[in-house]
């Protein structure tokens, strides 16, 4: 499976990147479903978006950075990070756990 290239977009123009995230997660889900035997068809997928807090000594602070997580059987199988650059652009990086197991 091809992992999408990283992309950087202007603030407010994240729609293209979000469509790419959706397609990436659908491709990963399809790949897992194709590898699963008929009797063990996966049914437990979920997506979560989590804030990547800045760690400070006493109190984590929310940031403009996020992790989009695709779970299969309660394990992360794909991640997209969404981070704001110092020049106020939004950068997206795509990651796939290549050793996921279909049980």
Buried (B, 14 or more C-beta within 10 A) or exposed (E): EEBBEEBEBEEEEBEEBBEBBEEBBEBBBEBBBEEBEEEEEBEEBEEEEEEBEEEEEEEEEEEEBBBBBBBBBEEBBBBBBBBBEEEEBBBBBBBBBEEBEBE
